[in-house]
Amino acid sequence: MVKILPQSLAQRRKRVFHGWWIVLGGSISQGYASGAFWQGFGAFFDPIVDQFGWSRATTSAAMSLQRTETGAISPFVGYFIDKFGPRNVMLFGTVVLSLGFILLSRIQSLWQFYAAFLVITIGLSFGTFLIVTTTVANWFVKKRSKAMSLTMAGSGLGGILVPIVVWLIAATDWRTGLVYIGIGFFLVGIPVSFTMKSRPEDHGLFPDGLDPALDSEDEVDEKTGVVTPGRAKEANFTAKQALKTKAFWQLALSMGASQFIISASIHHIPAITSFGMSRTTAALVILGVSMFSVIGRLASGYFGDKMDKRKLIAISFVFQFVGTLAFSFSSSPWHLIVFLVAWGIGFGASIPVRFALIADLFGRRSYGSVMGTMMTTSAIFGVAGPVLVGWVFDVRGNYREPFMIMAFSVLVAIPLILTLGKPAERQS
């Protein structure tokens, strides 16, 4: 068996495939969004609660509201990407997101707090994660897991910003910190948006930079001349067709069960301080989680293109269970090491491969709409997570019990993902 590399393809490969520039830009965007908001916003939790005296359940409800709105908006984002292109959609989202953080810095009441989160939600939906993952999925097929993992690795590296956010609040105040974060979203999001382009076919290119008729991974038997294709036929579902499959709902429920535990991460910093440790220690722990999540993301990207993605996701859920259970019993910084290693790897590994799996099962045709609709379903679980943890703390006075509940909840997702089957093509 020999590899055939046509001259025209070899010449094309001398240039960096634009999909990798999208991955780089998306990684930077995800890194900042993760460090400044998804992982870092917990640093604002205690200062806001202390100033206004709101309950933790009430304050957490803003995050749940954000996830509810994201779920409601997500199905439409894919439509806008197709209509206006990812660049224009991301530009709009970036401006709105920056404005949202500045508005959040000026709040004086609970309704203003929720209203600012509404603006932030719109900005996040149109300016970060969904735009990036949809665009990356459209530009890669054979190397999709690798591309997704490199993109999502930025989210892990964004944890470096968490200690900086904690320091910024201590050096100034939470209001000033929010203003700086809003400006940062603008400075990062605008240049990144210019790397975003629609499907490669719209620009005279092919997914992965490989012409399917001249795929360098094709193998030709020297004796028989039989060609073994390097790329399997893609699935080609519309969003409506995907919704009618068992696989869609099974994957949506498994992602929802995982989102239930992931969404509660806003309580990690307050929980660690309630365990008797400093905010500095809490910030370092979250930084450690981020670093190990990078390992998980990169590992899942490497293995995701080589083995069954369902098994990888199931393994990541086991790591999440172990990490969260250890977290609920933590009483010293040393105990948190188990948490940051297990949770970091499990959380990181689950992210890129699950979104690559969506594209594998349903194709690129309506990826944004399919993923957006699936996020709507998982958002229901994401809403419940933060509020449940905050409510149990308000009632029971500790974070150990709610995080123990979180740990066992993720086990439900394991049989769901392992029994997931490939959907039948072109269902009516």
C-alpha positions in Angstrom: 0.0 0.0 0.0 1.4 3.4 -0.9 0.3 7.0 -0.3 -0.5 9.1 -3.3 0.0 12.9 -2.9 -1.1 14.7 -6.1 1.1 17.7 -7.1 -1.8 20.2 -6.9 -2.6 19.0 -3.4 1.0 19.2 -2.3 1.2 22.8 -3.6 -2.0 23.7 -1.7 -0.6 22.2 1.5 2.3 24.7 1.4 -0.1 27.3 2.6 -1.6 27.1 6.0 -5.2 25.9 5.7 -7.5 28.7 6.8 -9.3 26.3 9.1 -6.3 26.4 11.4 -6.5 30.2 11.6 -10.1 29.7 12.7 -9.0 27.3 15.3 -6.4 29.8 16.6 -8.8 32.7 16.7 -11.5 30.5 18.3 -9.0 29.3 20.9 -8.1 32.9 21.9 -11.8 33.9 22.1 -12.7 30.8 24.2 -9.7 31.4 26.4 -10.7 34.9 27.3 -14.4 34.0 27.7 -13.6 31.1 29.9 -11.1 32.9 32.2 -13.1 36.1 32.4 -16.6 34.6 32.7 -17.2 30.9 32.7 -14.4 30.2 35.3 -13.7 33.7 36.5 -17.1 35.0 37.3 -17.2 33.1 40.5 -14.7 35.6 41.9 -17.4 38.3 41.7 -20.0 36.1 43.5 -19.1 36.8 47.1 -18.4 40.6 46.6 -21.8 41.1 45.0 -23.6 39.0 47.6 -21.9 40.9 50.4 -22.8 44.3 49.0 -26.4 43.7 48.2 -27.2 41.0 50.8 -29.0 38.7 48.3 -29.3 35.0 49.0 -27.0 32.7 47.1 -29.9 31.0 45.4 -31.3 34.3 44.2 -27.8 35.4 42.9 -27.2 32.0 41.3 -30.5 32.3 39.5 -29.0 34.9 37.3 -26.6 32.3 36.0 -29.5 29.9 35.5 -31.4 32.7 33.7 -28.4 33.1 31.5 -28.4 29.5 30.6 -32.1 29.5 30.0 -31.8 32.4 27.6 -28.8 30.8 25.9 -30.9 27.7 25.3 -33.7 29.8 23.9 -31.4 31.8 21.6 -29.1 29.0 20.4 -31.3 27.5 17.7 -31.5 30.9 16.0 -27.8 31.5 16.0 -27.2 28.8 13.4 -29.8 30.5 11.2 -28.1 33.8 11.5 -24.7 32.2 10.8 -26.1 30.8 7.5 -27.8 34.1 6.6 -25.2 36.7 7.6 -22.0 34.7 8.0 -20.1 33.9 11.3 -17.9 37.1 11.0 -20.9 39.5 11.1 -22.7 37.5 13.8 -19.6 37.5 16.0 -19.0 41.2 15.5 -22.5 41.9 16.7 -22.2 39.5 19.7 -18.9 41.0 20.7 -20.3 44.6 20.9 -23.3 43.4 22.9 -21.2 41.4 25.2 -18.9 44.3 26.0 -21.9 46.5 26.7 -23.4 43.9 29.0 -20.4 43.8 31.3 -20.3 47.6 31.5 -24.0 47.6 32.4 -23.4 44.9 35.0 -20.8 47.1 36.7 -23.5 49.9 37.2 -26.2 47.8 38.8 -28.0 49.0 41.9 -30.8 46.5 42.2 -31.7 42.8 41.6 -33.8 43.5 38.5 -30.8 45.5 37.0 -28.6 42.5 37.8 -30.9 40.2 35.8 -31.3 42.7 33.0 -27.5 43.0 32.6 -27.2 39.2 32.5 -29.8 39.2 29.7 -27.6 41.5 27.6 -24.5 39.4 28.5 -26.4 36.2 27.4 -27.2 37.6 24.0 -23.6 38.7 23.6 -22.2 35.3 24.6 -24.7 33.4 22.3 -23.8 35.5 19.3 -20.2 36.2 20.0 -18.4 33.2 21.5 -18.8 29.5 21.9 -21.6 28.6 19.5 -20.1 30.7 16.7 -16.6 29.2 17.2 -17.7 25.6 17.4 -20.0 25.8 14.5 -17.4 27.4 12.3 -14.7 24.9 13.3 -17.1 21.9 12.7 -17.8 23.2 9.2 -14.1 23.4 8.3 -13.0 20.0 9.5 -14.2 16.4 9.0 -11.4 13.9 9.4 -9.5 16.1 11.8 -12.6 17.4 13.6 -11.8 16.1 17.1 -8.2 17.5 16.9 -9.5 20.9 15.7 -12.1 21.0 18.4 -9.7 20.0 21.1 -7.2 22.7 20.1 -10.0 25.3 20.0 -11.3 24.2 23.4 -7.8 24.0 24.8 -8.0 27.8 24.8 -10.8 27.6 27.4 -8.5 25.6 29.7 -5.7 28.0 29.3 -8.1 30.8 30.1 -7.9 29.6 33.7 -4.7 31.6 33.9 -6.9 34.7 34.0 -8.8 33.6 37.1 -6.0 34.6 39.6 -5.7 37.9 37.7 -9.5 38.5 38.0 -9.3 37.8 41.8 -6.3 40.2 42.1 -8.1 42.8 40.0 -11.1 42.8 42.3 -8.9 43.0 45.4 -6.8 45.9 43.8 -9.8 47.9 42.7 -13.3 46.7 43.3 -15.8 44.4 41.6 -17.4 47.2 39.5 -14.1 48.3 38.1 -13.1 44.7 37.4 -16.3 44.2 35.3 -15.6 47.3 33.2 -12.1 46.0 32.4 -13.5 42.6 31.5 -16.0 44.2 29.2 -13.3 46.2 27.4 -11.2 43.0 27.1 -14.1 41.2 25.3 -14.1 44.0 22.8 -10.3 44.0 22.2 -10.2 40.2 21.8 -13.5 39.6 20.0 -13.2 42.1 17.2 -9.9 40.8 15.6 -10.9 37.2 16.2 -14.2 37.7 14.3 -12.3 38.5 11.2 -10.8 35.0 11.1 -14.3 33.5 11.0 -15.5 32.4 7.6 -18.4 30.2 6.4 -17.9 26.7 5.0 -14.7 26.1 3.1 -16.6 25.2 -0.1 -17.8 28.9 -0.1 -14.1 29.9 -0.5 -13.0 27.3 -3.1 -11.6 25.0 -0.4 -12.4 21.6 1.1 -12.8 20.4 4.7 -9.5 19.7 6.3 -7.8 21.3 3.2 -8.2 18.0 1.4 -10.0 17.6 -1.9 -12.2 14.5 -1.4 -11.3 13.4 -5.0 -7.6 13.7 -4.2 -7.5 12.8 -0.5 -3.9 12.3 0.5 -5.1 9.7 3.0 -6.4 7.5 0.2 -4.5 4.2 -0.1 -4.0 2.4 -3.4 -3.0 -1.2 -3.7 -0.1 -1.4 -6.1 -1.2 -4.8 -7.4 -4.9 -4.4 -7.8 -5.2 -0.6 -8.0 -8.1 -0.7 -5.6 -8.5 2.7 -3.8 -9.4 2.7 -0.1 -11.1 6.1 0.6 -9.7 8.1 3.4 -13.0 9.9 4.1 -16.3 8.3 4.9 -19.5 9.7 3.5 -20.8 12.5 5.7 -24.2 12.5 7.4 -26.5 15.1 5.9 -29.4 15.8 8.4 -31.5 18.9 8.6 -32.4 20.2 12.0 -35.9 18.9 11.6 -34.7 15.5 10.6 -32.3 15.3 13.5 -35.0 16.2 16.0 -36.9 13.0 14.9 -34.1 10.7 15.7 -33.6 8.7 19.0 -29.9 9.5 18.8 -30.6 13.3 19.1 -32.6 13.0 22.3 -30.3 10.4 23.8 -27.3 12.6 23.2 -29.1 15.7 24.4 -30.1 14.1 27.7 -26.6 12.8 28.3 -25.2 16.3 27.6 -27.8 17.7 29.9 -26.9 15.5 32.8 -23.3 16.6 32.3 -24.3 20.2 32.1 -26.1 19.9 35.4 -22.8 19.4 37.2 -20.7 21.7 35.0 -23.1 24.6 35.5 -22.6 24.4 39.2 -19.0 25.4 38.8 -19.9 29.0 39.5 -20.0 27.9 43.2 -16.5 26.4 43.2 -14.7 29.6 44.5 -17.4 30.3 47.2 -17.4 26.7 48.2 -13.6 26.5 48.7 -13.7 29.6 50.9 -16.6 28.1 52.9 -14.3 25.1 53.4 -12.0 27.4 55.4 -9.5 28.3 52.6 -8.6 31.7 51.2 -9.8 33.2 47.9 -6.2 33.1 46.7 -6.1 29.3 47.3 -9.5 29.0 45.5 -8.2 31.0 42.5 -5.1 28.7 42.3 -7.3 25.6 42.5 -9.4 26.9 39.6 -6.1 27.6 37.7 -5.0 24.0 38.4 -8.4 22.8 37.1 -7.8 24.7 33.9 -4.3 23.4 33.3 -5.5 19.8 33.8 -8.5 20.5 31.6 -6.1 21.4 28.8 -4.6 17.9 29.1 -8.0 16.4 28.9 -9.0 18.5 25.9 -5.8 17.7 24.0 -6.0 14.0 24.9 -9.6 13.7 23.8 -8.7 15.5 20.5 -6.0 13.0 19.8 -8.0 9.9 20.7 -11.3 11.2 19.4 -10.2 10.9 15.8 -8.9 7.3 16.4 -11.4 5.6 18.7 -15.1 5.5 19.7 -16.1 9.0 20.9 -18.8 7.6 23.0 -16.3 5.7 25.2 -14.2 8.8 25.6 -17.1 10.8 26.8 -18.2 8.1 29.2 -14.6 8.0 30.7 -14.7 11.8 31.1 -18.0 11.4 33.1 -16.3 9.0 35.4 -13.5 11.5 36.0 -16.1 14.2 36.7 -17.8 12.0 39.3 -14.5 11.2 41.1 -13.4 14.8 41.1 -16.7 16.3 42.3 -17.1 13.6 45.1 -13.6 14.5 46.3 -14.5 18.2 46.2 -17.5 17.6 48.5 -15.2 16.0 51.1 -12.4 18.6 50.9 -11.1 20.1 54.2 -7.6 21.2 53.1 -5.7 22.3 50.0 -4.2 18.9 49.7 -7.6 17.3 49.3 -8.4 19.6 46.5 -5.5 18.1 44.4 -7.7 15.1 43.6 -10.5 17.4 42.6 -8.4 19.6 40.3 -6.8 16.6 38.6 -9.9 14.4 38.1 -12.4 17.2 37.5 -10.0 19.1 35.3 -9.2 16.1 33.0 -12.9 14.9 33.0 -14.4 18.3 32.3 -11.8 19.1 29.7 -12.0 15.8 27.8 -15.8 15.9 27.6 -16.1 19.2 25.8 -14.4 19.0 22.3 -15.3 15.3 21.6 -19.0 15.8 22.4 -19.3 18.6 19.8 -17.3 16.6 17.3 -19.7 13.7 17.8 -22.7 15.9 17.0 -21.1 16.7 13.6 -20.3 13.0 13.0 -23.8 11.9 13.7 -25.7 14.7 11.9 -23.3 16.3 9.5 -22.3 19.9 8.7 -25.4 20.8 6.8 -27.4 22.2 9.8 -24.7 21.8 12.5 -25.4 25.2 14.1 -29.1 24.6 14.3 -28.8 21.1 15.5 -26.2 22.0 18.2 -28.2 25.1 19.2 -31.4 23.0 19.6 -29.5 20.4 21.6 -28.1 23.2 23.8 -31.7 24.3 24.5 -32.5 20.9 25.9 -29.3 20.7 28.0 -29.9 24.3 29.2 -32.8 23.0 31.3 -30.3 21.0 33.4 -27.9 23.9 33.3 -30.6 26.1 34.9 -31.2 23.7 37.7 -27.5 23.1 38.7 -26.5 26.6 40.1 -29.9 27.2 41.8 -30.0 23.8 43.5 -26.5 24.2 44.9 -27.3 27.7 46.1 -30.6 26.7 47.6 -29.1 23.7 49.5 -26.5 26.0 50.9 -29.1 28.5 52.0 -31.1 25.8 53.7 -28.3 23.5 55.0 -25.5 26.0 55.5 -22.9 24.0 53.6 -21.6 23.2 50.1 -20.7 19.6 50.8 -24.1 18.1 50.4 -25.1 19.8 47.1 -21.8 18.9 45.5 -22.3 15.2 46.6 -25.6 15.3 44.8 -23.9 16.8 41.8 -21.3 14.0 41.8 -23.8 11.2 41.6 -26.0 12.9 39.0 -23.4 12.7 36.3 -23.4 8.8 36.6 -26.8 8.9 34.9 -25.2 10.1 31.7 -22.8 7.2 31.3 -25.3 4.5 30.1 -27.0 7.1 27.9 -23.9 7.8 26.0 -22.6 4.3 25.8 -25.8 3.0 24.2 -26.0 5.8 21.7 -26.5 4.5 18.2 -26.0 6.1 14.8 -29.2 7.7 13.5 -30.8 6.5 10.2 -30.1 8.8 7.3 -32.7 11.1 5.8 -35.6 10.5 8.2 -38.8 12.2 7.2 
